[in-house]
Every structure is written in structure tokens, then in C-alpha cells.
Amino acid sequence: MTKSATKEGTMRYAQKFAGRAADGHFRETQRMELSSLGIGTYLGQPDEKTDVAYTAAIVAAVENGINVIDSAINYRFQRSERSIGAALQQLAPKGFTREEIVVCTKGGYLTPDGSMPADPNEYFFREYIQHGIFSAK
């Protein structure tokens, strides 16, 4: 299994919805077949209940013709990307492959892992300064 969408995979995905999706729902761009609608993962609480809801929504979206998912590392303290991963795992046995699904993400943010720590300064010092990722100078 590849770790990203492919031309062949997204074409295969679009074919699964031939005759069911509206004309023009899938469009070729970036040499892939993308659904004209996507699902985003920005808002919500950083908690288990929201994780489960996002995972279920992503599964339902992919099962119904949406193969574009938007996320970023800072969405819900990394939990949105993990919910996407959980959804992809649930979709695999249902015949949906990673190659069929486009995940758009953004980097460049420094974000806590899972929830806001009680002391953000201490967290960033411990995780980034002490590990030598950044210098305190």
C-alpha cells in the first residue's frame, strides 16, 4: 500500500461511483480524480467523543463519494489527523484503499500532542528545546 493518493487509485475510486455520482462530481486536477466536495476536520473539542464523530463522518463521506479530506497538524492538537488514520483503517476492509483518498494537510505548526498542556511553556521547552530541535538562544 502506498502512503498517498495516486492517479490510478483516484480513478478507481471515481469508477466506484459511476452512475451514482452527479455528472462532473469527480474532476481531474493534479493528475488525479478528485471529488468536487471534501470533508474538513478543523473544529471540535480535543476529546474522544469528537474523535469518534470525526472518524465516523470521514468513513461515511468516503463511502458516499468524497475522496478529499482536509486536515493540519494543529487541528484539535493532532487529533484530527489521527481520526483520519482511524477512518482509513476502518475503510480498508470495506474495499477503499489509501491510493484512492486525497488527504490535504499542512505543516509548520508547533502543537501540543493530544490536548493543551497545563503549562505550554514547559511542554515546548521539554519537547523541543531539551531534545535539541530548537535552541533557547
C-alpha positions as CSV (number, residue, x, y, z in Angstrom):
1,M,0.0,0.0,0.0
2,T,1.3,3.5,-0.8
3,K,1.1,6.3,1.6
4,S,-0.6,8.7,-0.6
5,A,-3.2,9.1,-3.3
6,T,-2.3,8.1,-6.9
7,K,-3.7,8.8,-10.3
8,E,-4.7,5.1,-10.7
9,G,-6.2,5.0,-7.2
10,T,-8.4,8.1,-7.5
11,M,-9.5,7.0,-11.0
12,R,-10.5,3.6,-9.5
13,Y,-12.4,5.4,-6.7
14,A,-14.3,7.6,-9.1
15,Q,-15.3,4.5,-11.1
16,K,-16.9,3.0,-8.0
17,F,-19.5,5.9,-8.2
18,A,-20.1,5.8,-11.9
19,G,-23.8,6.1,-12.4
20,R,-24.4,7.2,-8.8
21,A,-22.5,10.5,-8.6
22,A,-23.7,13.6,-10.5
23,D,-22.0,14.4,-13.8
24,G,-18.9,16.4,-13.1
25,H,-18.7,15.4,-9.4
26,F,-15.3,14.0,-10.0
27,R,-12.8,16.3,-11.7
28,E,-9.3,15.7,-12.9
29,T,-6.8,18.0,-11.2
30,Q,-3.2,17.5,-10.2
31,R,-3.4,14.4,-12.4
32,M,-5.9,12.8,-10.0
33,E,-9.7,12.4,-9.9
34,L,-11.0,14.4,-7.0
35,S,-14.5,14.7,-5.7
36,S,-16.0,18.2,-6.0
37,L,-16.8,18.1,-2.3
38,G,-14.4,17.4,0.5
39,I,-14.6,17.0,4.2
40,G,-12.7,19.1,6.7
41,T,-11.5,18.3,10.2
42,Y,-10.8,21.7,11.7
43,L,-13.3,22.4,14.5
44,G,-14.3,20.4,17.6
45,Q,-13.1,19.6,21.1
46,P,-9.8,17.6,21.5
47,D,-11.6,14.7,23.1
48,E,-12.6,11.0,22.4
49,K,-16.2,11.8,21.6
50,T,-15.2,14.2,18.9
51,D,-12.5,11.8,17.6
52,V,-15.2,9.1,17.2
53,A,-17.5,11.5,15.5
54,Y,-14.9,12.7,13.0
55,T,-13.9,9.1,12.2
56,A,-17.5,8.2,11.5
57,A,-18.1,11.3,9.4
58,I,-15.0,10.6,7.3
59,V,-16.0,6.9,6.8
60,A,-19.5,8.0,5.7
61,A,-18.1,10.6,3.4
62,V,-15.7,8.2,1.7
63,E,-18.4,5.6,1.4
64,N,-20.6,8.1,-0.4
65,G,-18.3,9.6,-3.0
66,I,-16.0,12.1,-1.2
67,N,-12.3,11.4,-1.6
68,V,-10.8,14.7,-0.4
69,I,-10.1,15.1,3.3
70,D,-8.6,18.3,4.7
71,S,-6.5,18.5,7.9
72,A,-3.5,20.0,9.6
73,I,-1.3,19.0,12.5
74,N,-2.7,21.8,14.7
75,Y,-6.3,20.8,14.2
76,R,-7.5,19.6,17.6
77,F,-4.0,19.2,18.8
78,Q,-3.1,16.5,16.2
79,R,-6.3,14.5,16.9
80,S,-7.9,15.3,13.6
81,E,-5.1,13.6,11.7
82,R,-5.3,10.6,14.0
83,S,-9.1,10.5,13.3
84,I,-8.3,10.4,9.6
85,G,-5.9,7.5,10.2
86,A,-8.6,5.6,12.2
87,A,-11.1,6.2,9.4
88,L,-8.6,4.9,6.8
89,Q,-8.1,1.8,8.8
90,Q,-11.9,1.2,9.0
91,L,-12.3,1.8,5.3
92,A,-9.6,-0.6,4.2
93,P,-11.6,-3.8,4.9
94,K,-14.5,-2.2,3.1
95,G,-12.5,-2.0,-0.2
96,F,-11.3,1.6,0.0
97,T,-7.5,2.0,-0.4
98,R,-5.2,4.8,0.6
99,E,-4.4,5.3,-3.0
100,E,-8.0,6.4,-3.7
101,I,-8.1,9.1,-1.0
102,V,-6.5,12.5,-1.1
103,V,-5.5,13.8,2.4
104,C,-4.5,17.5,2.3
105,T,-2.6,18.6,5.4
106,K,-0.4,21.5,6.4
107,G,2.8,21.6,8.4
108,G,4.9,24.3,10.0
109,Y,2.9,24.5,13.3
110,L,4.2,23.6,16.7
111,T,1.3,22.0,18.5
112,P,0.9,20.0,21.7
113,D,0.2,16.3,21.4
114,G,-3.5,15.5,22.1
115,S,-4.5,18.4,24.3
116,M,-3.3,21.7,25.7
117,P,-0.8,21.1,28.5
118,A,-1.3,22.8,31.8
119,D,2.0,24.7,31.2
120,P,2.6,25.2,27.5
121,N,6.0,26.8,28.1
122,E,7.2,23.8,30.0
123,Y,5.8,21.5,27.3
124,F,7.6,23.3,24.5
125,F,10.8,23.5,26.5
126,R,10.7,19.8,27.3
127,E,9.7,18.6,23.8
128,Y,11.7,21.0,21.6
129,I,14.5,22.7,23.5
130,Q,15.7,19.7,25.6
131,H,15.6,17.4,22.6
132,G,17.7,19.8,20.7
133,I,15.1,20.5,18.0
134,F,15.4,24.2,18.7
135,S,18.0,26.3,20.6
136,A,17.0,28.5,23.5
137,K,19.4,31.2,22.2
